[in-house]
Amino acid sequence: MQAATPVTTTDRIRQFNRRGAQWAAVASALAVTLPTAWLSLSTLAFVVFWLGAGDYAQRWRQVADSALVRACLALLAWFALATLWAPLPWPEALMGWWPYRKLLLLVLMLSILDEARWGWRMLYAFLAGFAVLLLLSYGQRLGWVPPTAGARRRPSPRTSPTPPCSPS
């Protein structure tokens, strides 16, 4: 009979960070439809926990065979090649990458979601976020929920008064 391997403090910290990264990925899926700040905070938490979880080589091996990961990385490689040919100054050309940073987050999230239940939790959180958005939309339309604070209604071209003609 063999003695159980003692769990070190480093292993506990890595396991805590791994579990935190998994829950932050679920929170990110929920926050997709919610205000942008929520998504930014949840993805920041995910990245911090993911970095603390360690085992990067194992995580890469885990996702390297995924067609989705290959597609994300191929698209990013294509953007890198296109950036080299762009007639823009470097700061502007590199800012074109900003909207596609989420593709890298997707690769990182796939590396931490090694059990099927976490994929299902992300899907359910994503659907729950859309359900909340749907309920809020109908609630606002029916007058049960006040309009979003800070959002100004733009007058419709059909209902807005015609501006007076200025003299020439």
Secondary structure, 3 states (H helix, E strand, C coil): CCCCCCCCHHHHHHHHHHHHHHHHHHHHHHHCCCCHHHHHHHHHHHHHHHHHHCCHHHHHHHHCCCHHHHHHHHHHHHHHHHHHHCCCCHHHHHHCCHHHHHHHHHHHHHHHCCCHHHHHHHHHHHHHHHHHHHHHHHHHHHCCCCCCCCCCCCCCCCCCCCCCCCCC
